[in-house]
Amino acid sequence: MSGGRNCYPESDVLINNYNICDKELLEKFEIQKVFAKLLGLDIKPTRIRYTYDIVHLVNIHKYLFGDIYEWAGTFRKENRYKSERVLSGGSAEYADYHEIENRLEILLLEYKDFDWRECKNRNEVVSDFLLELWSIHPFREGNTRTCITFLWHYLKGKGLNFQVSLLRNNPMYVRDSLVMANYDQKEYLRKILSDALQDEIQKSEYLMSEEHASEQYKIAKVDYEAFREKYSIKKD
């Protein structure tokens, strides 16, 4: 089954610069490469200019994934659907690929002159900003990591401390909470972002793969199951 125009023929493996045709191997290799890139950006954030615009976002994606994919830093050219465990294999709704640039322009213009430091309901605003950015899903792959990195870089440039390590260290929670927030169940996304916005800066700890992850954040089982029952695609 084909995974789309960026995949090898009759495959769901993304075409990559290393010609890795095994999906699982490619995913592990990608984690390692992006880990090194994130570490480099942590050490020297100014590797990417703070321009707070579409170019800023695109440069982050190209920086993180450019060694692996030729199309890194370019918007997807087709509509894609990604299986989500919280939707029992269904997909969240993303922007039509024709609307990506326009929706990004509207979002970033809305916050162009926003005073993040004086905002009284900062946690809610940050949550809404990240959710809208992620819901656009501008790239073929790597959207969650790119959006989280952009949010950290964006807020850092605006003078705010943001413990991005909390999000990096809880990738499944973050993804589930983003999907749930996309259906107006926002408390879990707001919880981790509120913690990340605290003044205390913790030492960043990197997780090399999900199999080594020990996530601190959990979605309550009753909420998880209720959400799946309400929004999952019903199968005959």
MOCOR-V161189 format. One record per run of one state. SS is the DSSP state (2 for helix, 1 for strand, 0 for the rest). FROM is the first residue (numbers start at 1). TO is the last residue. If there is no record, write none. Layout:
# MOCOR-V161189
((SS/FROM/TO) (SS/FROM/TO))
This chain:
# MOCOR-V161189
((0/1/6) (1/7/7) (0/8/13) (1/14/14) (0/15/22) (2/23/43) (0/44/44) (2/45/47) (0/48/53) (2/54/65) (0/66/84) (2/85/87) (0/88/96) (2/97/110) (0/111/121) (2/122/136) (0/137/142) (2/143/157) (0/158/163) (2/164/168) (0/169/170) (2/171/181) (0/182/186) (2/187/196) (0/197/209) (2/210/212) (0/213/220) (2/221/231) (0/232/236))
